[in-house]
Structures are given as C-alpha cells and as structure tokens.
Amino acid sequence: MAVVLTTHQLQKLSDHKYSAEGSSFLEPGFQVFWRWLVEKVPLWLAPNTITSIGLAINIITTMILVLYSPDAKQDVPGWAYILCGLGLFAYQSLDAIDGKQARRTKTNSPLGELFDHGCDSVSTAFVMLGSCIALKLGHEPNWLLFELVSASFLFYCAHWQTYVSGTLRFSKIDVTEGQIAIVAIYLITGIFGEGIWELEVPLIGSFKMLPIYISIGGALLQINNNFSIIFMKGGIGRNGSTVAGTSTIFPAFPISLVLILEVIISYKSPSNVFNNNPCLYALSFGLLAAKVTNKLVVAHMTKSEMELFDLGLIGPGMLFLNQYFNCIIREDIVLWLCFIWCLFDLIKYSTNVCSEICDYLNIYCFTITSKPRPDNTGRNGKTKSN
C-alpha cells in the first residue's frame, strides 16, 4: 500500500486542534434536537460509524432516483422522493451528532474531523444530483451543469478559507439551511408530483427556477464571505500566508482544473455525453472534486502544501484525449471508465489515509477501543498518545 502521508505530516496532524466559529439561522434550534438524539445512541457506537451509516443512507436513497431517472428527465415515483428526503434528513442528523458522540465517549481524534469532512464532500455530489433530478434539470442541461459545478466549488471554498485562516467559519445561511431546503424540494416533489415545478410563476417563469435563483443568492453570499477572508484578511501564516506558510491563491488551481475540464468536456462533446448521461457525468466529476477537497482538508490539518495535479485527473483526461482524437471510442464507454477510475482512486486514497492515521494514533476507525501497542511507539519512534 502506497504511503500517502509523510511522518512530518502525521506529526502535524497529531497536534491539530479543530477550530470553528459562527452559527447559521437554523442551527440553534436543531442543536436542541441533536443533543436529544445523541443521548439515544449507545456508547459503544463509534462516531465514524455513525457518519458512515448516514452517508450510506444518503447514497442509497439518491441512487434510487438515479436508477429511475439516469438522464434527470424521467418520471420517478413519489415515494422515492419522500424516501430521499428522509434519507437526507437522517444523514444531516447523524452527521451533526458524530462529533457529540466523540466528546461523549472521549474518542476525539483528528481522524474524526477528517472522516466527517470526507463524507460531507462525497455527500455533496449525491445531494446536488438528487435535487437536480427532482427538478428535472436534465431538460435544462446548462442549469444542471451550473448547479453541479457551483456545489463542488462552494464546498471547496469553505475549506479553502479554513486552510487560509485556520478556522472553519459558518455563515447565517450555510449547510444546514441548504440541506433543509433540499429536503423540502424532495418532499414537495413526492407529495405534489414532479409537475409542480413546471407551473408558471409571475416574473420568474417555471416554478423550478425559484430554488435555482435562491441557490444562486446563497452561493453569492457564501463566496463573498469566503473570498473576503482569503483575499482581504489574508492567512494566519507568515506574511499573510496559509496555515502551511504557502500561497493563499494557489489552492484555486487544483479545483479549477477539475471544474474547467468538467465544463469544457461537456460542451465539446460531439455525442452530447453530458446531456445524455448527466447522472453518470455528475458522479464522475463529483467524486473527483471530493478527492481534491479531501486533499485540501488533509493539507490544512497537516499544515502541508497543496499539490496541483491529482491522479484522479486521469479519468477526465481520458475523456479529453478521446475527444481530441475524434472519439475513437464511444464517449459513453469512456465516461464509464472515467467514473470507475474516479471511484477507485477516491476509495484508495481515503482508505490509505485513514489506515495511516489509525496506525500512527493507535486507534481503530470504526470502534472506540484503541489498538494494542506492544512496543508503545509510533512511526516516528516516539511514544504515541491515545
């Protein structure tokens, strides 16, 4: 198994302390529910297991929508949307209590923070895709692509400003509000039918444009908040640099490579590969964006430099080269290969990182017991702490 984290990075990781500030409009009310909910969780259940269960529920319920409507145009039974709404609410709730469970069981560790953000990055791709299916944005591919690209970019920006400032900051309209809005979209679609989004509304056109315009407003607000920190306040490192002492601007390039390829390949495709396979396309690039975001989170927690290129780019690279050579292979086949590669690469990277952190900290990922330590030493030859 290839080594991902250096000894220096692991040492920095073990010293990392979680820092967050701010609260959204809905969070204080939900905190009451989350505190009640975590008390119902058995003490033997590991926080990372809670996070994984929530992500699995979210993925499974969204994939039901994808199976019914792979082109984001087909009709989906109402029960599937209601199930998806309940699944997203379950994910949000479990994602909110994993940290509380860690403090409750005294199993806080840097792995928990990284695992939480990693699952959130994957969830972002599925949540946005599911909401686009509910709105049948397959009929409006430009808006569909815009929503997918903006979701990946916004999630990345939140961690970009964290890499710069050292603190994860929540605005008044943030993840909680966005997830509840999408739960509402699922429930409205499931109860009233997909046709409700085609109703004409004065000034805005079809009703489906309302959530799109709201999402644009929320996106502009978040970008303003993040960019004001990145470009105006500067970083906490030397001479206004990042926590790693590196350029505050450079993190823009890794995600830009992903998103620019996502847009260019979709518009340059002679067979309209995005229009005909929007769900597969969205998941391929969504998983790649999740991988790049995870590397940014790792760079922040280990106070290390970001890398420009990523092995995951081999997937889009196949699509790009195939177009360059006039599509000698059918684009839908290459897209499947791209998806498989991006999925494999993300799983491999995540597994390696978690394994290395567990070995260094002498902990298990999915249980709350510590690993036996016969020699009581870590990779750096120093005594490890629990």
Secondary structure, DSSP 8 states (H G I E B T S, - for coil): ----S-HHHHHHHHH----EE---SSHHHHHHHHHHHHTTS-TTS-HHHHHHHHHHHHHHHHHHHHHH-TTS-S---HHHHHHHHHHHHHHHHHHHHHHHHHHHTT---HHHHHHHHHHHHHHHHHHHHHHHHHTTGGGSHHHHHHHHHHHHHHHHHHHHHHHHHSSEE--SS-HHHHHHHHHHHHHHHHHH-GGGGGSEETTTEETTHHHHHHHHHHHHHHHHHHHIIIIII--SSGGG--TTSS-SSTTHHHHHHHHHHHHHHHHH-TT-HHHHSHHHHHHHHHHHHHHHHHHHHHHHHTT----S--GGGHHHHHHHHHHHTT-SS-HHHHHHHHHHHHHHHHHHHHHHHHHHHHHHHTB-SSSSSB---SS---TTSS----
